[in-house]
Amino acid sequence: MRLSEKTRKLVIIGLIFLFFLLVYIFIVQKDMTDFGVCYQSGKRIVKGEMIYQVSDGHLQFKYFPAAAVFFSVLALFPYEMAKVLWFFLEVYLLFLCLTASYDILPAKHKKKGWVGALSFLVLLKFIGREMELGQVNIFLTYLLIMMVITLLEKKDVQAGLFWGFSLFFKPYALVFLPYFILKKRIKTIASGLGTLVVGLMLPVFFYGFQQNFFVLKEWQRTLSQSTPSLLDHYDNGSVYAFFLKNLPSDKGEWAWILSICAALLVGFALLWMMIWGKKKGVPQPEVLESSFLFVLIPLFSPLSWHYNYLYPILAVVFLINWIDRFPRVMKYVLIINFVCIGVSLREVLGKAGFHFYTQHSLVVISFLIILFYLFYLRIRMESKPDPNREH
């Protein structure tokens, strides 16, 4: 008996739900440490208590105070129920990230299901750790993808709302600010900054003006005290950490110099991509350019834990969609690179191999390769007419 299309989709959705339910019960439920920190901040702000407390140690809340207002909604639920809600919200948003990334591609060369499934497998290591900790990066990735979608729809004010809201949690989206300036997206910038101002004022409802000002000072103090000691942390996978860990210990100042040089190089590459895309009349150039910027988030954030490498989800979707169009050698190099990303697990590399891979931040190399492929795609491939492409 052949199942109808609708029934087949329902079966697939049911199996996916069952898979993630089992993942939650047997793996995630016993952890979600980072979500616990956020949940606690929501509880504290509702009671008018100080969010940032030294006694919390390394589990101290580090987000903008407005983020605690967001988590105060989840703090209305019992902790175990809030964990379930956050986990399945992240699962749902992950699905939306994958499907939306495919939907905004200027050209479709592969079927959505295959592109989504392969992209998920490539990034599974980072997604798994994200969900195990109960982090916010999938949520922020979704906000930024929605920002890209609204930019494509010429809804600059709405794009700014998504951009500004993401900054309540982490400053990663600031990587888009120079891009907005170059693109003359003044409404987007104004809307985003306006959203930030609103975020500054939200905690006033819980603290009052004077106490809110003190909380903001405590937030700044918390970041300034905790960040420097973590720059050479074992799990830090940024470009700066890569240079810092692989240079001799007495050459640490060169890590900053080389990081700045790398940032300038990729900045000029993006600028050239923008100029080339405009010159050649590339359709929806913002999609590839945004993909490039998503990769820069984990690479150039001074503190970039490995799970932050799920941000390039749009870039991975883009490249998998185009993978068969690359020259043969480049195609196989890209496949090998994706495999290396996906299998860089302790269970595959062994304890010593995984320790070496993580300690030396070798993940940076794989994502620098992805940046090169995005650049190549714009300069050598995307701007060429393709009569056989699917729309």
C-alpha positions as CSV (number, residue, x, y, z in Angstrom):
1,M,0.0,0.0,0.0
2,R,1.5,3.3,-1.1
3,L,1.2,6.2,1.4
4,S,-0.1,9.5,0.2
5,E,2.2,12.5,0.2
6,K,0.4,14.0,3.2
7,T,0.7,10.8,5.2
8,R,4.3,10.3,4.3
9,K,5.1,13.9,5.6
10,L,3.2,13.2,8.8
11,V,5.2,9.9,9.3
12,I,8.5,11.8,8.7
13,I,7.5,14.5,11.2
14,G,6.5,11.9,13.7
15,L,9.8,10.1,13.4
16,I,11.8,13.3,13.7
17,F,9.8,14.3,16.8
18,L,10.4,10.8,18.3
19,F,14.1,11.1,17.6
20,F,14.4,14.4,19.4
21,L,12.2,13.3,22.2
22,L,14.6,10.3,22.8
23,V,17.6,12.7,22.5
24,Y,16.1,14.9,25.2
25,I,15.2,12.1,27.6
26,F,18.5,10.2,27.4
27,I,21.0,13.0,26.7
28,V,19.8,16.5,27.1
29,Q,17.5,16.4,30.1
30,K,20.3,15.8,32.6
31,D,22.3,18.9,31.5
32,M,21.1,22.2,29.9
33,T,23.4,24.0,32.2
34,D,23.5,27.2,30.2
35,F,19.7,27.3,30.0
36,G,19.6,27.0,33.8
37,V,21.7,30.2,34.1
38,C,19.2,32.0,31.8
39,Y,16.3,30.6,33.7
40,Q,17.8,31.8,37.0
41,S,18.3,35.3,35.5
42,G,14.6,35.4,34.6
43,K,13.6,34.4,38.2
44,R,15.9,37.1,39.6
45,I,14.8,40.0,37.5
46,V,11.1,39.3,38.3
47,K,12.0,39.5,42.0
48,G,14.1,42.6,41.5
49,E,17.3,40.8,42.5
50,M,20.7,41.4,41.0
51,I,21.2,39.3,37.9
52,Y,25.0,39.3,37.9
53,Q,26.3,37.7,41.1
54,V,30.0,36.9,41.8
55,S,28.9,33.8,43.8
56,D,27.7,32.2,40.5
57,G,31.3,31.7,39.5
58,H,31.8,30.6,35.9
59,L,28.0,30.1,35.6
60,Q,27.5,33.8,35.9
61,F,24.9,35.4,33.5
62,K,26.7,37.4,30.9
63,Y,23.9,38.6,28.5
64,F,22.4,42.1,28.2
65,P,19.9,42.7,31.1
66,A,17.1,42.8,28.6
67,A,17.7,39.1,27.9
68,A,16.7,38.4,31.4
69,V,13.4,40.0,30.7
70,F,12.9,37.6,27.8
71,F,13.7,34.6,30.0
72,S,11.4,35.9,32.7
73,V,8.5,34.5,30.6
74,L,10.0,30.9,30.7
75,A,10.7,31.4,34.4
76,L,7.0,31.5,35.0
77,F,7.0,27.7,34.4
78,P,8.6,25.0,36.6
79,Y,12.2,24.5,35.7
80,E,11.8,21.0,34.2
81,M,8.9,22.2,32.1
82,A,10.8,25.3,31.0
83,K,13.6,23.0,29.8
84,V,11.3,21.0,27.7
85,L,9.7,24.1,26.2
86,W,13.1,25.6,25.4
87,F,14.5,22.4,23.9
88,F,11.6,21.8,21.5
89,L,11.5,25.5,20.6
90,E,15.1,25.2,19.6
91,V,14.3,22.1,17.5
92,Y,11.5,23.9,15.8
93,L,13.7,27.0,15.1
94,L,16.4,24.7,13.8
95,F,14.0,23.3,11.3
96,L,12.9,26.8,10.3
97,C,16.5,27.8,9.9
98,L,17.2,25.0,7.5
99,T,14.1,25.4,5.4
100,A,14.3,29.2,5.3
101,S,17.9,29.1,4.3
102,Y,17.0,27.0,1.3
103,D,13.9,29.0,0.4
104,I,15.9,32.3,0.0
105,L,18.6,30.7,-2.2
106,P,18.7,32.7,-5.6
107,A,18.8,29.3,-7.5
108,K,17.9,25.8,-6.4
109,H,20.1,23.1,-7.8
110,K,19.2,20.3,-5.3
111,K,16.0,19.3,-3.6
112,K,15.2,20.9,-0.2
113,G,15.1,17.7,1.7
114,W,18.6,16.6,0.7
115,V,20.1,20.0,1.2
116,G,18.5,20.3,4.7
117,A,19.5,16.8,5.8
118,L,23.1,17.1,4.6
119,S,23.5,20.5,6.2
120,F,22.1,19.1,9.4
121,L,24.6,16.3,9.4
122,V,27.6,18.6,8.6
123,L,26.7,20.8,11.6
124,L,25.3,18.1,13.9
125,K,28.3,18.2,16.2
126,F,27.7,21.9,17.0
127,I,23.9,21.6,17.1
128,G,24.1,18.7,19.5
129,R,26.3,20.5,21.9
130,E,24.2,23.6,21.6
131,M,21.1,21.7,22.6
132,E,22.8,19.7,25.3
133,L,23.8,23.0,27.1
134,G,20.5,24.7,26.3
135,Q,22.2,27.6,24.6
136,V,20.6,30.5,22.6
137,N,22.6,30.3,19.4
138,I,19.9,28.5,17.3
139,F,17.4,31.1,18.5
140,L,19.8,33.9,17.4
141,T,20.6,32.3,14.1
142,Y,16.8,32.2,13.4
143,L,16.5,35.9,14.2
144,L,19.4,36.7,11.9
145,I,18.0,34.6,9.0
146,M,14.7,36.4,9.5
147,M,16.6,39.6,9.3
148,V,18.0,38.5,5.9
149,I,14.6,37.5,4.7
150,T,13.1,40.9,5.6
151,L,16.1,42.7,4.0
152,L,15.3,40.8,0.7
153,E,11.7,41.9,1.0
154,K,12.9,45.5,1.4
155,K,11.4,45.7,4.9
156,D,14.3,47.5,6.4
157,V,12.6,48.6,9.6
158,Q,11.6,45.0,10.4
159,A,15.1,43.8,9.6
160,G,16.4,46.2,12.1
161,L,14.0,44.9,14.8
162,F,15.4,41.3,14.3
163,W,19.0,42.6,14.3
164,G,18.6,44.8,17.4
165,F,16.7,42.0,19.3
166,S,19.5,39.6,18.7
167,L,21.9,42.0,20.3
168,F,20.0,41.7,23.6
169,F,21.8,38.3,24.0
170,K,25.1,38.4,22.2
171,P,27.0,41.1,20.2
172,Y,27.6,38.8,17.3
173,A,25.2,40.5,14.9
174,L,27.4,43.7,15.1
175,V,29.4,42.0,12.2
176,F,26.5,43.2,10.0
177,L,26.9,46.9,11.0
178,P,29.6,47.8,8.5
179,Y,27.7,45.8,5.8
180,F,24.5,47.9,6.5
181,I,26.6,51.1,6.3
182,L,28.0,50.1,2.9
183,K,24.6,49.0,1.7
184,K,23.1,52.3,2.9
185,R,20.5,50.5,5.0
186,I,20.0,53.5,7.3
187,K,16.5,52.5,8.3
188,T,17.8,49.1,9.4
189,I,20.5,50.6,11.5
190,A,18.1,53.2,13.1
191,S,15.5,50.5,13.8
192,G,18.1,48.2,15.3
193,L,19.6,50.9,17.5
194,G,16.1,52.0,18.5
195,T,15.4,48.4,19.6
196,L,18.6,48.4,21.7
197,V,17.4,51.6,23.4
198,V,14.1,49.9,24.3
199,G,16.2,47.0,25.6
200,L,18.1,49.4,27.8
201,M,14.9,50.6,29.3
202,L,13.0,47.3,29.8
203,P,14.6,46.3,33.1
204,V,13.4,49.7,34.5
205,F,10.0,48.0,35.1
206,F,11.7,45.6,37.5
207,Y,14.4,47.8,39.0
208,G,13.6,51.5,38.6
209,F,15.9,53.9,36.8
210,Q,18.7,54.2,39.4
211,Q,19.0,50.4,40.0
212,N,18.8,49.7,36.3
213,F,21.8,52.0,35.7
214,F,23.7,50.0,38.4
215,V,22.7,46.7,36.8
216,L,24.1,47.9,33.4
217,K,27.4,48.8,35.1
218,E,27.5,45.3,36.7
219,W,27.0,43.8,33.3
220,Q,29.9,45.7,31.9
221,R,32.0,44.7,34.8
222,T,31.1,41.0,34.5
223,L,32.2,41.0,30.8
224,S,35.4,42.9,31.4
225,Q,36.5,40.5,34.2
226,S,35.5,37.2,32.7
227,T,36.5,37.6,29.1
228,P,40.3,38.0,29.2
229,S,40.9,34.8,31.2
230,L,39.0,32.7,28.6
231,L,40.8,33.9,25.4
232,D,43.2,30.9,25.4
233,H,40.6,28.5,26.8
234,Y,40.7,24.9,25.5
235,D,37.3,25.2,23.8
236,N,37.8,28.7,22.3
237,G,37.7,28.2,18.5
238,S,38.2,31.7,17.2
239,V,40.8,33.0,14.7
240,Y,42.5,34.8,17.6
241,A,42.6,31.6,19.7
242,F,43.9,29.7,16.7
243,F,46.9,32.0,16.4
244,L,47.4,32.3,20.2
245,K,47.4,28.5,20.7
246,N,49.7,27.7,17.7
247,L,52.3,30.4,18.2
248,P,55.1,30.1,20.7
249,S,54.1,31.4,24.1
250,D,56.4,34.4,23.9
251,K,54.8,35.5,20.6
252,G,51.4,36.1,22.0
253,E,51.2,39.7,20.7
254,W,51.4,38.3,17.2
255,A,48.1,36.6,17.7
256,W,46.3,40.0,17.7
257,I,48.4,41.3,14.7
258,L,47.6,38.2,12.6
259,S,44.0,38.2,13.6
260,I,43.6,41.9,12.5
261,C,45.4,41.0,9.2
262,A,43.0,38.1,8.7
263,A,40.0,40.3,9.5
264,L,41.2,43.0,7.0
265,L,41.7,40.3,4.4
266,V,38.2,38.8,4.7
267,G,36.8,42.3,4.9
268,F,38.3,43.2,1.6
269,A,37.1,39.9,0.2
270,L,33.6,40.7,1.2
271,L,33.8,44.2,-0.3
272,W,35.1,42.8,-3.6
273,M,32.2,40.3,-3.6
274,M,29.7,43.2,-3.1
275,I,31.3,45.2,-5.9
276,W,31.4,42.2,-8.2
277,G,27.9,41.2,-7.5
278,K,26.6,44.7,-8.2
279,K,28.7,45.0,-11.4
280,K,27.4,41.6,-12.7
281,G,23.8,42.1,-11.6
282,V,23.7,39.0,-9.5
283,P,20.2,38.3,-8.3
284,Q,19.7,38.6,-4.5
285,P,23.4,39.2,-3.8
286,E,22.5,39.7,-0.1
287,V,22.0,36.0,0.4
288,L,25.6,35.0,-0.4
289,E,27.0,38.1,1.3
290,S,25.0,37.3,4.4
291,S,26.3,33.7,4.3
292,F,29.8,35.1,4.3
293,L,29.0,37.2,7.3
294,F,27.4,34.3,9.2
295,V,30.7,32.5,9.0
296,L,32.6,35.5,10.4
297,I,30.6,35.3,13.6
298,P,32.4,32.3,15.1
299,L,35.7,33.0,13.4
300,F,36.2,36.5,14.7
301,S,34.3,36.6,18.0
302,P,37.2,36.7,20.6
303,L,35.3,34.1,22.6
304,S,33.9,31.5,20.2
305,W,33.0,28.2,21.7
306,H,32.8,25.4,19.1
307,Y,29.0,25.2,19.2
308,N,29.0,28.8,17.8
309,Y,30.0,27.2,14.4
310,L,26.3,26.4,13.8
311,Y,25.8,30.1,12.8
312,P,27.1,29.4,9.3
313,I,24.0,27.2,8.6
314,L,23.1,29.5,5.6
315,A,26.6,29.2,4.2
316,V,26.5,25.4,4.4
317,V,23.1,25.2,2.8
318,F,24.3,27.5,0.0
319,L,27.4,25.5,-0.7
320,I,25.7,22.1,-0.6
321,N,23.1,23.4,-3.0
322,W,25.9,24.4,-5.4
323,I,28.3,21.5,-4.7
324,D,27.9,19.7,-8.0
325,R,28.6,22.9,-10.0
326,F,32.1,23.3,-8.7
327,P,35.1,22.0,-10.7
328,R,35.7,18.3,-9.9
329,V,38.7,18.8,-7.7
330,M,37.1,21.7,-5.8
331,K,34.0,19.6,-5.3
332,Y,35.8,16.7,-3.7
333,V,37.9,19.1,-1.5
334,L,34.7,20.7,-0.3
335,I,33.1,17.3,0.4
336,I,36.2,16.2,2.4
337,N,36.1,19.5,4.3
338,F,32.4,18.9,5.2
339,V,33.2,15.4,6.3
340,C,36.1,16.6,8.5
341,I,33.7,19.1,10.2
342,G,31.0,16.4,10.7
343,V,33.3,13.7,12.1
344,S,35.5,15.8,14.3
345,L,34.1,13.9,17.3
346,R,35.8,12.3,20.3
347,E,34.2,8.9,19.2
348,V,35.8,9.2,15.8
349,L,39.2,10.9,16.5
350,G,39.8,9.2,19.8
351,K,40.6,11.0,23.0
352,A,44.1,12.2,22.0
353,G,43.1,13.2,18.4
354,F,40.0,15.1,19.6
355,H,42.1,16.9,22.3
356,F,44.7,17.9,19.7
357,Y,41.9,19.1,17.3
358,T,40.2,21.2,19.9
359,Q,43.3,22.4,21.7
360,H,44.7,23.8,18.5
361,S,41.3,25.2,17.3
362,L,41.7,23.4,13.9
363,V,38.0,24.0,13.2
364,V,39.1,27.5,12.1
365,I,40.8,26.0,9.0
366,S,37.6,24.3,7.8
367,F,35.6,27.4,8.0
368,L,38.3,29.6,6.4
369,I,38.0,27.1,3.5
370,I,34.2,27.7,3.5
371,L,34.9,31.4,3.2
372,F,37.1,30.8,0.2
373,Y,34.4,28.7,-1.5
374,L,31.8,31.5,-1.0
375,F,34.2,34.0,-2.5
376,Y,35.0,31.7,-5.4
377,L,31.3,31.1,-5.9
378,R,30.5,34.8,-6.2
379,I,33.5,35.7,-8.5
380,R,33.7,32.7,-10.8
381,M,30.3,30.9,-10.7
382,E,27.3,32.8,-9.3
383,S,27.6,35.7,-11.8
384,K,27.6,33.4,-14.8
385,P,24.2,32.7,-16.4
386,D,23.1,29.1,-16.0
387,P,20.4,28.0,-18.5
388,N,19.9,24.7,-16.7
389,R,19.4,25.9,-13.2
390,E,16.1,25.3,-11.4
391,H,14.1,28.2,-10.0
